[in-house]
Amino acid sequence: MRMELRKAIDQAFAQALLELRAQRASEALVWLERAHILTQRHPLLHARSHWLMLRAGWQSGDRREVLGQMPRILAALLFSRIWVPLGNIGRARVSALRPMPISEELRRLLE
């Protein structure tokens, strides 16, 4: 993994954890969506993004998010190296199979 990508991933997770500790789940989810996009091809990191989304859902009382993240954690571990929908933000409110637009910044980090 390139150093620039690793730094971006570490920053996204660090910011998400700060927001979770401050009880700001919705702000944490913004960072976790970014982390999810950046980690989709890395099974353990990809699963971590879903685990933290589950925690954010729990913290905010969002049952749909909690239940939606459970199968995504397992899928991240099993399928990340085979196929992922590029740009998908990983939230329970969007299809896990749907590719989504990706910003130029994130596209550059993923090249």
N, CA, C and O of each residue as an XYZ file, in Angstrom:
444
protein
N       0.839     -1.176      0.000
C       0.000      0.000      0.000
C       0.889      1.246      0.000
O       1.848      1.350      0.764
N       0.545      2.169     -0.866
C       1.323      3.419     -0.942
C       1.171      4.231      0.348
O       0.126      4.199      0.998
N       2.218      4.947      0.699
C       2.237      5.736      1.933
C       1.127      6.789      1.946
O       0.505      7.010      2.985
N       0.873      7.429      0.828
C      -0.154      8.472      0.757
C      -1.544      7.888      1.059
O      -2.339      8.497      1.774
N      -1.819      6.716      0.512
C      -3.096      6.055      0.779
C      -3.178      5.653      2.246
O      -4.209      5.855      2.887
N      -2.114      5.093      2.776
C      -2.114      4.664      4.175
C      -2.356      5.844      5.113
O      -3.088      5.716      6.095
N      -1.750      6.982      4.818
C      -1.960      8.177      5.649
C      -3.407      8.637      5.600
O      -3.976      9.015      6.624
N      -4.002      8.607      4.421
C      -5.400      9.021      4.270
C      -6.335      8.082      5.036
O      -7.293      8.532      5.664
N      -6.057      6.792      4.983
C      -6.857      5.805      5.718
C      -6.707      6.031      7.217
O      -7.698      6.073      7.945
N      -5.474      6.175      7.676
C      -5.226      6.394      9.107
C      -5.920      7.657      9.595
O      -6.491      7.675     10.685
N      -5.872      8.714      8.789
C      -6.525      9.973      9.165
C      -8.043      9.779      9.263
O      -8.666     10.249     10.216
N      -8.630      9.100      8.300
C     -10.080      8.889      8.315
C     -10.504      8.097      9.551
O     -11.486      8.448     10.203
N      -9.774      7.035      9.874
C     -10.113      6.252     11.064
C      -9.893      7.062     12.344
O     -10.711      6.999     13.262
N      -8.813      7.811     12.412
C      -8.529      8.605     13.605
C      -9.619      9.656     13.834
O     -10.077      9.842     14.962
N     -10.024     10.328     12.786
C     -11.071     11.346     12.908
C     -12.404     10.708     13.296
O     -13.142     11.252     14.118
N     -12.705      9.559     12.707
C     -13.951      8.864     13.046
C     -13.971      8.476     14.519
O     -14.988      8.636     15.194
N     -12.851      7.968     15.014
C     -12.781      7.575     16.418
C     -12.917      8.774     17.351
O     -13.553      8.675     18.401
N     -12.322      9.906     16.976
C     -12.493     11.130     17.773
C     -13.963     11.522     17.851
O     -14.464     11.879     18.918
N     -14.642     11.454     16.727
C     -16.060     11.815     16.688
C     -16.900     10.829     17.500
O     -17.824     11.240     18.202
N     -16.592      9.544     17.413
C     -17.331      8.561     18.203
C     -17.129      8.801     19.693
O     -18.079      8.721     20.471
N     -15.901      9.092     20.089
C     -15.628      9.357     21.510
C     -16.367     10.594     22.000
O     -16.739     10.676     23.171
N     -16.579     11.556     21.107
C     -17.294     12.789     21.456
C     -18.807     12.632     21.299
O     -19.549     13.608     21.412
N     -19.263     11.402     21.037
C     -20.687     11.108     20.880
C     -21.307     11.838     19.681
O     -22.465     12.255     19.724
N     -20.512     11.983     18.610
C     -20.996     12.623     17.374
C     -20.987     11.579     16.261
O     -20.141     11.606     15.367
N     -21.938     10.667     16.335
C     -21.991      9.539     15.398
C     -22.162      9.993     13.953
O     -21.538      9.424     13.057
N     -22.983     10.993     13.710
C     -23.206     11.412     12.320
C     -21.928     11.983     11.702
O     -21.665     11.770     10.518
N     -21.139     12.700     12.490
C     -19.862     13.211     11.991
C     -18.872     12.065     11.790
O     -18.089     12.076     10.840
N     -18.908     11.092     12.675
C     -18.033      9.919     12.531
C     -18.347      9.180     11.240
O     -17.440      8.704     10.558
N     -19.614      9.083     10.906
C     -20.000      8.354      9.698
C     -19.475      9.007      8.424
O     -19.191      8.310      7.450
N     -19.344     10.304      8.415
C     -18.762     10.982      7.249
C     -17.331     10.489      7.036
O     -16.937     10.177      5.912
N     -16.562     10.421      8.114
C     -15.186      9.926      8.026
C     -15.143      8.440      7.700
O     -14.250      7.982      6.988
N     -16.093      7.699      8.214
C     -16.130      6.263      7.950
C     -16.517      5.947      6.513
O     -16.053      4.953      5.956
N     -17.358      6.775      5.905
C     -17.661      6.600      4.485
C     -16.386      6.765      3.660
O     -16.131      6.003      2.728
N     -15.598      7.761      4.015
C     -14.309      7.986      3.335
C     -13.381      6.789      3.552
O     -12.771      6.288      2.608
N     -13.281      6.337      4.804
C     -12.430      5.182      5.114
C     -12.902      3.960      4.336
O     -12.085      3.183      3.842
N     -14.196      3.790      4.229
C     -14.741      2.633      3.520
C     -14.306      2.632      2.067
O     -13.849      1.611      1.554
N     -14.444      3.748      1.414
C     -14.054      3.839     -0.003
C     -12.569      3.522     -0.162
O     -12.179      2.800     -1.080
N     -11.750      4.060      0.727
C     -10.301      3.881      0.621
C      -9.836      2.473      0.976
O      -8.769      2.048      0.533
N     -10.615      1.749      1.762
C     -10.167      0.436      2.234
C     -10.844     -0.748      1.544
O     -10.598     -1.895      1.917
N     -11.670     -0.499      0.569
C     -12.465     -1.578     -0.031
C     -11.651     -2.768     -0.517
O     -12.166     -3.886     -0.508
N     -10.436     -2.587     -0.930
C      -9.611     -3.696     -1.437
C      -8.719     -4.320     -0.374
O      -7.866     -5.150     -0.691
N      -8.903     -3.934      0.873
C      -8.073     -4.414      1.984
C      -8.999     -5.024      3.044
O      -9.551     -4.291      3.865
N      -9.176     -6.339      3.041
C     -10.212     -6.985      3.843
C     -10.294     -6.581      5.319
O     -11.385     -6.275      5.800
N      -9.198     -6.570      6.033
C      -9.266     -6.245      7.456
C      -9.632     -4.784      7.696
O     -10.440     -4.477      8.573
N      -9.043     -3.896      6.923
C      -9.376     -2.476      7.056
C     -10.808     -2.208      6.608
O     -11.519     -1.410      7.219
N     -11.225     -2.876      5.546
C     -12.592     -2.752      5.043
C     -13.579     -3.204      6.124
O     -14.570     -2.521      6.382
N     -13.314     -4.341      6.748
C     -14.179     -4.838      7.823
C     -14.173     -3.878      9.007
O     -15.198     -3.700      9.666
N     -13.026     -3.258      9.282
C     -12.953     -2.284     10.374
C     -13.877     -1.106     10.102
O     -14.546     -0.624     11.016
N     -13.926     -0.638      8.864
C     -14.814      0.488      8.554
C     -16.266      0.103      8.837
O     -17.033      0.909      9.362
N     -16.638     -1.121      8.492
C     -18.007     -1.562      8.760
C     -18.260     -1.747     10.261
O     -19.342     -1.426     10.752
N     -17.274     -2.259     10.981
C     -17.415     -2.409     12.432
C     -17.646     -1.054     13.090
O     -18.504     -0.922     13.963
N     -16.880     -0.049     12.672
C     -17.042      1.276     13.259
C     -18.360      1.916     12.833
O     -18.938      2.693     13.593
N     -18.844      1.603     11.628
C     -20.171      2.073     11.221
C     -21.245      1.432     12.103
O     -22.220      2.085     12.472
N     -21.063      0.165     12.434
C     -21.987     -0.500     13.342
C     -21.987      0.217     14.698
O     -23.047      0.469     15.272
N     -20.802      0.540     15.199
C     -20.700      1.261     16.478
C     -21.386      2.617     16.404
O     -22.080      3.017     17.339
N     -21.194      3.327     15.293
C     -21.839      4.636     15.130
C     -23.358      4.479     15.080
O     -24.090      5.293     15.642
N     -23.823      3.438     14.408
C     -25.251      3.169     14.368
C     -25.803      2.865     15.753
O     -26.876      3.342     16.122
N     -25.069      2.075     16.508
C     -25.468      1.755     17.880
C     -25.535      3.022     18.722
O     -26.497      3.248     19.455
N     -24.497      3.843     18.604
C     -24.416      5.069     19.383
C     -25.578      6.012     19.083
O     -26.087      6.681     19.982
N     -25.990      6.063     17.832
C     -27.070      6.975     17.442
C     -28.455      6.338     17.544
O     -29.463      6.996     17.289
N     -28.504      5.058     17.915
C     -29.786      4.376     18.029
C     -30.398      4.021     16.685
O     -31.612      3.846     16.580
N     -29.559      3.913     15.653
C     -30.025      3.608     14.298
C     -30.000      2.093     14.090
O     -28.982      1.520     13.702
N     -31.111      1.478     14.351
C     -31.219      0.014     14.254
C     -30.910     -0.493     12.844
O     -30.264     -1.527     12.675
N     -31.378      0.246     11.835
C     -31.128     -0.151     10.439
C     -29.633     -0.210     10.151
O     -29.160     -1.135      9.492
N     -28.886      0.783     10.647
C     -27.440      0.806     10.434
C     -26.772     -0.371     11.134
O     -25.910     -1.030     10.553
N     -27.160     -0.637     12.366
C     -26.570     -1.741     13.123
C     -26.820     -3.065     12.404
O     -25.886     -3.827     12.154
N     -28.072     -3.334     12.075
C     -28.407     -4.600     11.418
C     -27.791     -4.702     10.026
O     -27.395     -5.789      9.604
N     -27.707     -3.588      9.316
C     -27.140     -3.597      7.970
C     -25.638     -3.808      7.950
O     -25.095     -4.320      6.971
N     -24.966     -3.422      9.014
C     -23.510     -3.568      9.051
C     -23.072     -4.988      9.389
O     -21.972     -5.397      9.017
N     -23.895     -5.728     10.073
C     -23.495     -7.092     10.466
C     -23.118     -7.969      9.268
O     -22.026     -8.537      9.270
N     -23.960     -8.102      8.258
C     -23.536     -8.935      7.117
C     -22.418     -8.277      6.300
O     -21.635     -8.969      5.649
N     -22.344     -6.961      6.335
C     -21.299     -6.271      5.577
C     -19.910     -6.546      6.152
O     -18.930     -6.598      5.408
N     -19.820     -6.719      7.454
C     -18.533     -7.044      8.078
C     -18.024     -8.374      7.528
O     -16.872     -8.480      7.109
N     -18.871     -9.364      7.533
C     -18.494    -10.679      7.014
C     -18.173    -10.610      5.523
O     -17.178    -11.181      5.076
N     -19.001     -9.923      4.761
C     -18.772     -9.799      3.314
C     -17.444     -9.090      3.036
O     -16.730     -9.453      2.101
N     -17.113     -8.084      3.843
C     -15.845     -7.371      3.648
C     -14.660     -8.327      3.814
O     -13.691     -8.264      3.057
N     -14.748     -9.194      4.791
C     -13.660    -10.150      5.019
C     -13.560    -11.186      3.905
O     -12.463    -11.613      3.547
N     -14.697    -11.586      3.361
C     -14.705    -12.657      2.364
C     -14.520    -12.199      0.917
O     -13.918    -12.918      0.118
N     -15.024    -11.026      0.571
C     -15.093    -10.647     -0.839
C     -14.258     -9.435     -1.258
O     -14.225     -9.105     -2.444
N     -13.592     -8.775     -0.335
C     -12.862     -7.544     -0.674
C     -11.834     -7.717     -1.783
O     -11.640     -6.813     -2.596
N     -11.191     -8.839     -1.822
C     -10.151     -9.054     -2.838
C     -10.725     -9.536     -4.164
O     -10.037     -9.517     -5.184
N     -11.979     -9.965     -4.153
C     -12.602    -10.492     -5.369
C     -13.297     -9.390     -6.155
O     -13.012     -9.191     -7.335
N     -14.210     -8.673     -5.502
C     -14.970     -7.613     -6.172
C     -15.577     -6.678     -5.147
O     -16.101     -7.115     -4.122
N     -15.503     -5.401     -5.427
C     -16.182     -4.391     -4.623
C     -16.761     -3.340     -5.564
O     -16.180     -3.074     -6.616
N     -17.887     -2.741     -5.208
C     -18.462     -1.675     -6.032
C     -17.732     -0.355     -5.747
O     -17.944      0.256     -4.699
N     -16.899      0.073     -6.651
C     -16.071      1.264     -6.466
C     -16.908      2.463     -6.033
O     -17.951      2.750     -6.620
N     -16.447      3.147     -5.017
C     -17.094      4.356     -4.556
C     -18.230      4.147     -3.577
O     -18.726      5.113     -2.998
N     -18.650      2.915     -3.381
C     -19.759      2.647     -2.467
C     -19.375      3.102     -1.071
O     -18.285      2.788     -0.594
N     -20.264      3.842     -0.407
C     -19.944      4.428      0.894
C     -20.095      3.463      2.061
O     -19.678      3.778      3.175
N     -20.687      2.289      1.825
C     -20.732      1.252      2.849
C     -21.841      1.357      3.869
O     -21.921      0.521      4.769
N     -22.700      2.355      3.761
C     -23.780      2.524      4.733
C     -24.921      1.560      4.468
O     -25.100      1.088      3.345
N     -25.683      1.271      5.497
C     -26.811      0.348      5.386
C     -27.933      0.920      4.531
O     -28.764      0.162      4.031
N     -27.978      2.228      4.351
C     -29.055      2.852      3.574
C     -28.822      2.791      2.065
O     -29.677      3.226      1.294
N     -27.680      2.258      1.635
C     -27.414      2.086      0.200
C     -27.122      0.616     -0.086
O     -26.625     -0.109      0.776
N     -27.432      0.194     -1.291
C     -27.158     -1.188     -1.674
C     -25.665     -1.473     -1.572
O     -24.840     -0.673     -2.011
N     -25.332     -2.603     -0.998
C     -23.928     -3.002     -0.870
C     -23.307     -3.320     -2.227
O     -22.087     -3.445     -2.330
N     -24.117     -3.450     -3.253
C     -23.622     -3.820     -4.583
C     -23.560     -2.644     -5.552
O     -23.134     -2.811     -6.695
N     -23.972     -1.480     -5.121
C     -24.083     -0.324     -6.011
C     -22.793      0.491     -6.097
O     -22.358      1.043     -5.086
N     -22.167      0.584     -7.280
C     -21.049      1.516     -7.444
C     -21.569      2.949     -7.309
O     -22.723      3.229     -7.633
N     -20.728      3.834     -6.836
C     -21.134      5.222     -6.635
C     -20.042      6.145     -7.171
O     -18.886      5.743     -7.303
N     -20.422      7.385     -7.478
C     -19.409      8.340     -7.954
C     -18.323      8.526     -6.891
O     -18.572      8.428     -5.690
N     -17.140      8.792     -7.369
C     -16.007      8.964     -6.459
C     -15.320     10.286     -6.777
O     -15.161     10.648     -7.943
N     -14.916     11.001     -5.734
C     -14.266     12.295     -5.939
C     -12.906     12.096     -6.609
O     -12.310     11.022     -6.533
N     -12.444     13.127     -7.247
C     -11.143     13.072     -7.905
C     -10.031     12.815     -6.891
O      -9.081     12.085     -7.178
N     -10.148     13.410     -5.716
C      -9.141     13.205     -4.668
C      -9.043     11.726     -4.279
O      -7.944     11.174     -4.210
N     -10.182     11.090     -4.026
C     -10.160      9.686     -3.637
C      -9.727      8.791     -4.804
O      -9.027      7.799     -4.604
N     -10.138      9.141     -5.993
C      -9.716      8.383     -7.173
C      -8.183      8.394     -7.299
O      -7.564      7.371     -7.590
N      -7.595      9.562     -7.077
C      -6.137      9.695     -7.160
C      -5.444      8.856     -6.083
O      -4.420      8.224     -6.344
N      -6.010      8.856     -4.870
C      -5.428      8.050     -3.794
C      -5.493      6.560     -4.106
O      -4.609      5.804     -3.702
N      -6.521      6.135     -4.814
C      -6.710      4.718     -5.097
C      -5.932      4.218     -6.315
O      -5.823      3.009     -6.522
N      -5.402      5.116     -7.105
C      -4.652      4.685     -8.318
C      -3.370      3.987     -7.954
O      -2.625      3.564     -8.838
